[in-house]
Amino acid sequence: MPSPESTASYARDLAQVEAANATGRNPVVFIHGLWLLPTSWDRWATVFEQAGYAPVLPGWPDDPNTVEEAHEHPEVFAGKSVGQVADHFCDLIGRLNRKPVVIGHSFGGLITQITAGRGLSQASVAIDPAPFRGVLPLPLSSLRAASAVLGNPANYHRAVPLTFDQFRYAFANAVSEEEARDLYGTFAVAAPGEPLFQAAAANLNPWTEAKVDTHAADRGPLLIISGEKDNTVPWAIANAAYKKQAQNEHAVTEITEIPDRGHSLTIDSGWREVADTALTFVRRFTDPTT
């Protein structure tokens, strides 16, 4: 049986899908990554809604409504795998009347590429995406950023919060300490450890869930956005993903780097530049109403 939290969060997500369907406009599905909630996309949703699209901000299974609720019950984040989360989003996307644009950050960027590989999106934007099987670079900064989870094997089944210092290095290294503390207090929540272990072992496990069909004929256009100063997903990882995706002969694949930006680029004071970059790409291939 699903947990009450799961039932409530799924009902909330279905309500968003129904609302998007009722508009008759093209939907844009936003997928957050670890240590964030769907509310981290609120400002992006406004931008895309004003551009004529119907934004949908689903959570991962069991996501609380607010950061405050997440702090009260961090245990609800535990036990979520890449496959489970990908299937959750694919189920929701399948309930939309129109094939959506999908935009994701970090592990949400990995899920975005999985959904694209399943032929479920009109166009996709993966922002500082977590690596999938076949993406080989493993920079030291990525290992350090992930060490909060990977440093203890018991974290595989746990929900793991970040300390401020860990958040500062992994997310907010390219902003001032004052802004970093504000971001930490406003957005940071616990996250499941399992996806990080899955990504770390993806190239050793032929059956991994952290895999993407990069050759799918119906993948659709894809943009990868990389923050120049990202410690968690530096250029080496983002570019390796791009090179794998660029082998797709059926769809446009592009990559761009945003100067002087870290992993917090979707939520920090420079978020609008990233949102506009994504919107410009999306508008080249989709129309809000057709």
C-alpha positions as CSV (number, residue, x, y, z in Angstrom):
1,M,0.0,0.0,0.0
2,P,1.3,3.5,-0.7
3,S,2.1,5.7,2.3
4,P,-0.3,8.6,3.1
5,E,2.4,11.0,2.1
6,S,2.7,9.2,-1.2
7,T,-1.1,9.3,-1.8
8,A,-1.2,13.0,-1.0
9,S,1.8,14.0,-3.1
10,Y,0.6,11.9,-6.1
11,A,-2.9,13.5,-5.9
12,R,-1.2,16.9,-5.8
13,D,0.8,16.0,-8.9
14,L,-2.3,14.7,-10.7
15,A,-4.1,17.9,-10.0
16,Q,-1.4,19.8,-11.7
17,V,-1.6,17.5,-14.7
18,E,-5.3,18.0,-14.9
19,A,-4.9,21.8,-14.6
20,A,-2.4,21.8,-17.5
21,N,-4.6,19.7,-19.6
22,A,-7.5,22.1,-19.0
23,T,-5.5,25.1,-20.4
24,G,-5.1,23.5,-23.9
25,R,-1.6,24.8,-24.0
26,N,1.7,23.0,-24.3
27,P,2.9,21.8,-20.9
28,V,6.4,22.2,-19.4
29,V,7.3,19.7,-16.8
30,F,10.0,20.8,-14.3
31,I,12.0,18.1,-12.5
32,H,14.1,19.0,-9.5
33,G,17.2,17.2,-8.2
34,L,18.5,16.1,-4.9
35,W,18.2,18.4,-1.8
36,L,15.5,20.5,-3.4
37,L,11.7,20.5,-3.7
38,P,9.3,21.4,-6.6
39,T,8.9,24.9,-5.1
40,S,12.5,25.6,-6.3
41,W,11.0,26.0,-9.7
42,D,8.2,28.5,-8.8
43,R,9.9,31.5,-10.5
44,W,10.7,29.5,-13.6
45,A,7.0,28.4,-13.8
46,T,5.9,32.1,-13.8
47,V,8.3,32.8,-16.7
48,F,7.1,29.9,-18.8
49,E,3.5,30.6,-18.0
50,Q,3.9,34.2,-19.1
51,A,5.4,32.8,-22.3
52,G,2.2,30.9,-22.9
53,Y,3.1,27.4,-21.7
54,A,1.3,25.4,-18.9
55,P,3.9,24.7,-16.2
56,V,3.7,21.4,-14.2
57,L,5.9,21.1,-11.1
58,P,5.6,17.5,-9.9
59,G,7.6,16.2,-6.9
60,W,9.5,13.0,-6.4
61,P,7.4,10.4,-4.7
62,D,6.5,11.5,-1.1
63,D,7.8,15.0,-1.5
64,P,6.4,17.3,1.2
65,N,4.7,20.6,0.2
66,T,7.2,22.9,2.0
67,V,10.7,23.0,3.2
68,E,9.4,23.3,6.8
69,E,7.5,20.0,6.4
70,A,10.6,18.5,4.9
71,H,12.6,19.4,7.9
72,E,10.0,18.0,10.2
73,H,9.9,14.6,8.4
74,P,13.2,14.1,6.5
75,E,12.6,10.3,6.6
76,V,10.1,10.6,3.7
77,F,12.9,11.1,1.3
78,A,14.6,7.8,2.0
79,G,14.4,4.8,-0.4
80,K,14.0,6.5,-3.7
81,S,15.8,5.0,-6.7
82,V,16.5,6.5,-10.1
83,G,14.3,3.9,-11.7
84,Q,11.4,4.5,-9.3
85,V,11.6,8.3,-9.8
86,A,11.9,8.0,-13.6
87,D,8.8,5.8,-13.8
88,H,6.9,8.2,-11.5
89,F,7.6,11.1,-13.9
90,C,6.9,9.1,-17.0
91,D,3.6,8.0,-15.5
92,L,2.6,11.6,-14.9
93,I,3.8,12.8,-18.3
94,G,1.8,10.0,-19.9
95,R,-1.3,11.5,-18.4
96,L,-0.8,14.9,-20.2
97,N,-2.9,15.5,-23.3
98,R,0.1,16.9,-25.1
99,K,3.7,15.7,-25.2
100,P,5.5,18.2,-22.9
101,V,8.7,20.1,-22.8
102,V,10.8,18.7,-19.9
103,I,13.3,20.7,-17.9
104,G,15.4,19.2,-15.1
105,H,18.3,20.1,-12.9
106,S,21.0,17.7,-11.5
107,F,19.4,14.3,-11.0
108,G,16.3,16.0,-12.5
109,G,18.5,16.5,-15.5
110,L,19.2,12.8,-15.6
111,I,15.5,12.0,-15.3
112,T,14.8,14.5,-18.1
113,Q,17.2,12.6,-20.4
114,I,15.6,9.3,-19.4
115,T,12.1,10.6,-20.3
116,A,13.5,12.0,-23.6
117,G,15.0,8.6,-24.4
118,R,11.6,7.1,-23.9
119,G,10.1,9.4,-26.5
120,L,8.0,11.3,-24.0
121,S,9.1,14.9,-24.6
122,Q,8.8,17.5,-27.3
123,A,12.0,19.1,-26.3
124,S,14.3,18.8,-23.2
125,V,16.7,20.9,-21.2
126,A,19.0,19.1,-18.8
127,I,20.8,21.6,-16.5
128,D,24.0,20.3,-14.8
129,P,22.7,16.8,-15.2
130,A,23.8,13.9,-13.1
131,P,25.8,11.3,-15.0
132,F,24.4,8.2,-16.6
133,R,26.1,4.9,-17.8
134,G,28.6,5.8,-20.4
135,V,29.6,9.2,-19.0
136,L,33.1,8.4,-17.8
137,P,34.7,11.5,-16.3
138,L,34.8,11.6,-12.5
139,P,36.4,14.9,-11.4
140,L,37.7,15.2,-7.8
141,S,35.2,18.1,-7.1
142,S,32.3,15.7,-7.9
143,L,33.6,13.1,-5.5
144,R,34.0,15.7,-2.8
145,A,30.5,17.1,-3.4
146,A,29.0,13.6,-3.3
147,S,31.1,12.5,-0.2
148,A,28.4,13.7,2.1
149,V,26.4,10.6,0.9
150,L,29.0,8.2,-0.6
151,G,31.3,8.5,2.5
152,N,29.0,6.1,4.4
153,P,27.6,3.0,2.7
154,A,24.7,3.0,5.2
155,N,23.4,6.1,3.5
156,Y,22.2,4.0,0.6
157,H,18.9,3.5,2.3
158,R,18.8,6.8,4.2
159,A,17.6,10.3,3.7
160,V,20.7,12.5,4.0
161,P,20.8,16.3,4.7
162,L,23.6,18.6,3.8
163,T,25.4,20.8,6.4
164,F,25.8,24.4,5.3
165,D,29.5,23.8,4.5
166,Q,28.5,20.8,2.3
167,F,25.8,22.9,0.6
168,R,28.2,25.8,0.1
169,Y,30.7,23.5,-1.7
170,A,28.3,21.4,-3.7
171,F,25.7,24.1,-4.6
172,A,26.6,27.6,-3.6
173,N,30.3,28.0,-4.3
174,A,29.8,30.7,-6.9
175,V,27.7,33.1,-4.8
176,S,28.5,35.2,-1.7
177,E,28.4,33.5,1.7
178,E,25.4,35.7,2.6
179,E,23.5,34.5,-0.5
180,A,24.6,30.9,0.2
181,R,23.1,31.0,3.7
182,D,19.9,32.4,2.3
183,L,19.7,29.7,-0.3
184,Y,20.4,27.0,2.3
185,G,17.7,28.2,4.6
186,T,15.2,28.7,1.8
187,F,15.6,25.6,-0.4
188,A,17.8,22.9,1.2
189,V,16.1,19.7,2.3
190,A,17.2,16.1,2.9
191,A,17.6,13.7,-0.1
192,P,17.7,10.0,-0.8
193,G,21.2,8.5,-0.8
194,E,20.4,5.7,-3.3
195,P,20.5,7.8,-6.6
196,L,24.1,9.0,-5.8
197,F,25.3,5.4,-5.2
198,Q,23.5,4.3,-8.5
199,A,25.2,7.1,-10.5
200,A,28.6,6.4,-9.0
201,A,28.4,2.7,-9.9
202,A,26.6,3.1,-13.3
203,N,29.6,2.2,-15.4
204,L,30.2,-0.9,-13.3
205,N,26.7,-2.2,-13.5
206,P,25.2,-3.3,-16.9
207,W,21.8,-3.4,-15.3
208,T,21.9,0.0,-13.7
209,E,18.8,2.2,-13.6
210,A,21.0,5.2,-14.3
211,K,21.0,4.7,-18.0
212,V,19.7,6.7,-21.0
213,D,18.7,5.7,-24.5
214,T,20.7,8.3,-26.3
215,H,19.9,6.9,-29.8
216,A,16.1,7.0,-29.6
217,A,14.6,8.2,-32.9
218,D,11.9,10.1,-31.1
219,R,14.1,11.7,-28.4
220,G,13.4,15.3,-29.6
221,P,15.8,18.3,-29.4
222,L,17.9,18.5,-26.3
223,L,19.9,21.3,-24.7
224,I,22.4,20.6,-21.9
225,I,23.3,23.6,-19.7
226,S,26.5,23.6,-17.7
227,G,27.5,26.1,-14.9
228,E,31.1,27.1,-15.4
229,K,32.0,26.8,-11.7
230,D,29.8,23.8,-10.8
231,N,31.7,21.6,-8.4
232,T,29.0,18.8,-8.4
233,V,28.5,18.4,-12.2
234,P,31.5,20.2,-13.8
235,W,31.9,20.8,-17.5
236,A,33.7,17.4,-17.9
237,I,30.6,15.5,-16.9
238,A,28.1,17.7,-18.8
239,N,30.2,17.7,-22.0
240,A,30.6,13.9,-21.8
241,A,26.9,13.6,-21.6
242,Y,26.6,16.0,-24.6
243,K,29.0,13.9,-26.6
244,K,27.0,10.7,-26.0
245,Q,23.7,12.5,-26.8
246,A,25.2,14.1,-29.9
247,Q,25.5,10.7,-31.5
248,N,21.7,10.7,-31.9
249,E,21.2,11.1,-35.7
250,H,17.5,12.0,-35.4
251,A,17.4,15.1,-33.2
252,V,19.2,18.4,-32.4
253,T,21.7,18.2,-29.5
254,E,23.3,21.3,-28.1
255,I,25.3,22.4,-25.0
256,T,26.0,25.8,-23.5
257,E,28.0,27.0,-20.6
258,I,26.8,29.7,-18.3
259,P,29.8,31.7,-17.0
260,D,30.6,32.1,-13.3
261,R,27.8,29.8,-12.2
262,G,27.7,27.0,-9.7
263,H,25.2,24.1,-9.1
264,S,22.7,26.6,-7.6
265,L,22.2,28.3,-10.9
266,T,18.5,27.4,-11.1
267,I,17.7,29.0,-7.7
268,D,20.3,31.7,-7.0
269,S,20.2,35.4,-7.9
270,G,21.2,34.6,-11.5
271,W,18.4,32.1,-12.1
272,R,16.7,34.3,-14.7
273,E,19.6,34.1,-17.2
274,V,19.4,30.3,-17.0
275,A,15.6,30.3,-17.4
276,D,15.8,32.6,-20.4
277,T,18.5,30.4,-22.0
278,A,16.2,27.4,-21.6
279,L,13.1,29.3,-22.8
280,T,14.9,30.5,-25.9
281,F,15.9,27.0,-26.8
282,V,12.4,25.6,-26.2
283,R,10.7,28.3,-28.3
284,R,12.9,27.3,-31.3
285,F,11.2,23.9,-31.4
286,T,7.8,24.3,-29.7
287,D,4.9,26.7,-29.6
288,P,2.7,27.2,-26.5
289,T,-0.5,26.5,-28.3
290,T,0.2,24.2,-31.2
